Amino acid sequence: MGSSAFLAISVLTLASLAAISRAAQTSVVAWGSPDDGVTNVSPNLDTITAISAGLRFCLALKDDGTVIGWGRNDFGETTPPEGLSNIVAVSAGAWHGLALSSNGFVVGWGLNDNEMATPPSELTNAIAIAAGYEHSLALLGNGRVTAWGRDLYGETHFPYDLTNAVAIAAGDGFSIALRDNGTIFANGRINVYTVPALTNVVGIAAGCRHILALQSDGTVVAWGMNDSGQTDVPPGLSNVIAVAAGGGHSLALRRDGTVVGWGASGDGQFKNYGQAEPPPILGAAVQIAGGWDHSIALQGDLLEPLQEPGILDWTVVTNDLHASISTQRGWSYRPELTSDLATGPWHMMQPIPGDSGIRVFRDTPSASTQRFYRIQVLRQ
């Protein structure tokens, strides 16, 4: 299988994806190693709503709910199953891909050693996914995490009392989950699961063997393997709204759409192909992802913004598991349930940086439901 490689770092939740009723003009920019055509992005990728970078391949989600892949395809990792549709999130691992459908089901393809591309049959209420080196994760609507695939270091072991996870990420032999109280749970390799005492984390990313944590003040903390400078966060880095981690490099997306990279100095096992150096052609980015020795960014306007902060009455009519409201990047939300005309349990998840909306979901589908929310939109 080659050297111990990377795993997928994209943590995609339904909040930013299911809310997109129509994508504006977008484009994907890739840089770093040109091997296997991973940086050869088709100019026709102009309606993309999400991206993910794996070992030497990439996945992109189109606004019609279909998935496209490019790059190395030794195990079918760039070839999603025929007929795959209604997808709201994608995640690229070392040699396998995952897709999350709008009804909470997870689909996998590519290399299936240790069955990392075969989600458990009972998995039906996922709200986020993460593909690792040879294992996979799904965040459930009740705040628990389901894991499958290789378990060499305990990377698929999550405690039963972990019921408040809001984000997940997977690397090479380790997994991490962000709790709703701003703390991090980690398992697997010892050098990464010794987590700093952080209490205000709002976003996470997992690289090959390092972790990034985005704090509520827009700063970044990194730890784990540092053979290429991937945990040496640039001094003064601030106003960050999303992070991504690759093999030996790290990326941060700032509020103004600029991307900052570091690591991949070439001193370790990772060659320096400039994967930590965004190209001049990159405009204002809205999403970022890091692969083994390449990086990709999505630029353009994904969502139709609210014109002014204020109160918005929102009505949802849906018989699906998920519904969302969204505004422009960088706004925060304070949801208040004003009335509930439905029966059955519903939950409200707080937004995560990089997301663009409020996510609401119920544990089981039921008949068409109408709910009213009053959303206070604030500038961060």
N, C-alpha and C positions, 0 to 999 in steps of 0.2 A: 504494500500500500504506500510505500515511500516513507519519508520522514514524518515524525509526529507533526501533524499539521494543525490547522486552525479550526476553527469552528465559527459558527455564525453568531453574529453579534446583533443583528437587527432585532429589536424588541418592538413589535408592531401591535398596537391595540386597536380595537374596533372604534374607539372614540374618534380617531382622526380619519378613519377610512369609511365607515358606514355612513357617515354624515355627508359624504360628497355626492350630491345629486348630479353634478356634471363637472367635469374637470375643465379648467381653462387650458390654454396652451402651455404645455410643459415640455421640458427636454431633459435628457439624461446625459451627464458628463462623466467620463471615466478617465482615470489617470493611474500611472504606476507601471508595473510590468506588462508588456504587450504579449506575453506568452499566452498561447491558446486562444488568442483573439478576445480576451476578456475585456480589453479596453476599446474594442471596435464596436461602438454603439450604433445601431441602425438609426438613420435620420428619421425613420417613420415612427419612432417612439415619442409621439407628441401628445398622447392622452394618458400619461402614466400618473398614478396616484400613490404608489409606494414602491420602494426598492429594497433589495437585500443583496449582500455580497457574501459568497462562500469561499471555498478554498481557491479555486480557479474558475469560478463561474458566477453569474449574476442572475437574479430573478427580478422581474418587474410586474407589477399589477396594473392592468389597464382599467380605465373607468367603466368598461362594460363588464367587469367582474371576471375577466379571463387573465391568464398568466402567460408570460413569455420569458424564455431563458436564453442565454448565450454564453459562450466560453467553452471550456473543456467539458466533454460529454462522455467520459469513459464508462459511466454506469447509468447513463440516461438522466443525469441530474439536471440537464437543461431542457428535458422533454417532459413537461407535465402530462398527466394522464389525458387521453382523448376525452373530450366532452366536459372537461373541468370548467365549471361556471359558478356564478354567484359567490365569488371569492372576495373576501374583505381584508385579508392579510396574507403575507408570504414571508418565509424565512429560509435562508440558504445555509446549509451546514457544510461540512467538509466535502462530502460526496452525495448528499441527499437534500431534497427540498421538502418543505411543508407548506400547506395552504390551509387557511381557515375559511370555512364557508359561512354565509350569513345566518345559517341555522345552528351554528355551534359545533359542527362536525369538522374533523381534521383529516386531511388527505396527505399521504406521503409518497415519494417516488425516489428513484435513484438507488444507490448502493443500500442494501438491506442487511448487511452483517449486523448481528445482534438485534435485528428487527427494529432498528431505529427509525425506519421509514414505514413501520406498521403500527399505527396508533391503536391503543386498546379498543376493543369493540364496544366497551361500555362508555367510551368518551363521547359525550353528546352535548355538553354545555360549556365548551371552551370559549374564552373571550380574548385570548392572546396566545401566541406560539413562539417558540424559540428552538432553533435547530443547532445542536452542538457538534463536536467532533464526531462522535459515534453514539450520541444519545439525543433525545428530544424532550421538550417540555411543553406543557399546556397549562395556562392559567384558567381556572374554572370560575364560574360566576359566583361561587360561594367563598372566594378568596383562597381556596386550596390550590395546590400545584400537583399535577399528574406528570410522571416522568416514565420514560421507557427507553430501551436500548442498552448499550454497554454500561456496566456498573463496576468498573475496575477499581475506582477510588471512592465509591459511595455517592457518585454524582446523581444518582436517581433516587436517593433517600431523602424524603422530606417528612418532617415530623407531623403527626396527626393534628397537633394543636396549632399548626401554622394555618390560620384561617383568615388572615387579613392581608394577603399579598395583593399588590396592585400592578406589579410589573415583574417580568422574568427575563433572564438572559442565560446563555449556555456557552461554555468554552471547551477547551480540551481537557476533559476529565474533571470538570467542576460545573456547578450551577449556582446561580444567585437569584434571590427574590427580594424585591423591595416591599416592605410592609407599609401599611397606611399611616403609621406613626413616624415615618421617615428613617427607620432603621433597616439594616440589611441582614438577611439570612444567607449563609453560603455553606456549601458542602463540597466534598471532593478533595482535590489536591491541597496539601497543607499550606503551600506558599501563597495561595490566593484566598483560602477561606478564613485566614486570620484577619478578620475584618476590623478596621479602625473603629473607634467608638464614635460613630457618626449618628446624629439624631435628626438631621434636617435634610436628608437626601430626597430628591424629587425625580431623579432619573438615573438609570444604570446602563452599563454596556460591558460586555465580556469579550476580550480578545482571545488569543491563543492561550496565554497563561497570565493574563493581567486583567485588572478590573478598573473601570472608571465609575465614579459617582458624581453626579451633578447635584450641587447643593442649592437650596432655595434662594441663596443670594447671588446665584449666577456664576459661582466659582466651581472648580473641578478638583477632586481628590483622586489620586491614582495609586495603586499598589500591585504587588505581584512581581513577576519576572521583569527585569529591566536591562536585558543584555543589549538592547538597541536604543535605550533612552525612552522607551514607550511609556514609562511612568513619570518622566521628568516634565511635569506640567509647566508650560512657559510662565515665567513670573508675570504677574499682573493680568493674567487672563481673566476676563470678567464678561458679564452680559451674555453668558452662554445659556442657550435654551435646549440644546440636545447634544448628546455625545455618542461616539461610535468608536469601536476598537477593532483593529485588524490583527494580523500575525505579529508584527513587531512595531506597529505604529498606532497612533491614536488621533482622533479627530474631534473637533468641537465646532458646533454651529452657533454663531453669535446672533443676537437679536436683529442685527441689521442685514442678515443673510450671508455674511462673510464666513468662510471656513478656515479654521486654524488647525494645522497638523504638527505633530512632533513624533520623534522616534525614527526607527528604520535607518539608523546611522550607518549600517553595514558592518558594525563591530561584532554582531552576534551571528546567528544562523540566518538572518534575514538580509538579503541583498538590498542595496539602496537603489530602487528604481524611481525615486521621487514620489512614492506613494503617500508621503506625508506632506507633499508640497502641492497644494491646489493650483491648477493651471490658470494663467491669466484669462482664458476664455470663460472661466466659471463666473456666472453672474450671481444674482441673489439666490442662494439655495434655500430650500424649504425642508429637505431631508438629506441625510448623509448615511453612508454605510462603508465599512472597511472589510476588505478581504485579506487573503494571506499576504500578498504584496501588491495589492491594487486598492483603489478607492473609487467610489461613485457618489454622485450627488444628483439630486433632483432639483431643478430650478424652474421657476415659473409660479403662477398663482393657482393654488389648488382650490381655494374656497372663496365664495362670494362673501366679503366682509360686511359686518355691521358698520354703519357709517359713524355712529357715535356710541359711546358707553351709555348705559341706561338700563331701564327695565324692559324686558321682552316677555310677552306672554306667548307661550309655545304650546301648541296642541299636537299630540302624537296620536295617530291612528295606525295601529300595526297589529299583525298577528304573528310577528316574527319575535325572535329572542332578544333582539337588540334595536335600539333607536338612539339617535344622537342629535345634538345641536352643535353648531360650529360657528366660530367667528374667525377673524384673522389671527395669524400667528402672534403669540406673545400676549394675548389677553387671558385673563383668568375668569373664573366663574364661581358664583355662589348660588347653588340651586336651592330652591324652597318649594316643597310640594304643597300645592294649594288645594288640590282635590284629587280624589282617586275614585274613578268610576269602575275600577276593575277589581276582581277578586284574585287572591293568590299573592305570594310574596314577590315584591320588587325590591331592588337595591339601587343605591346611587353610589357610583365610584367617583372619586375626585380626579380631576385631570392630571396628566403627567406631562412635563415639558416635552415638546415635540409633538404632542397631540394637539388637536385644534378643536376640541369640543367636550361637552359633557356626555358621558355614557350612562345610559340607564338600561337595566335588563331585568328580566324575570327568570325564575328558575326553570319553569316549564312553559312551553307555548300554550296558549289558550285561544279562545275566540277573539275576534277583533276587539281591541281595547282602546279606549280613549282616556288620556291622562292630561292634566293641565299643570304646567310648571311656570313659575315666575323666576326668571333668570336675571340676576344682577351682574352685569358685565363691567369689570373693573380693569383699568390699566395696571399692569404690573410695574 
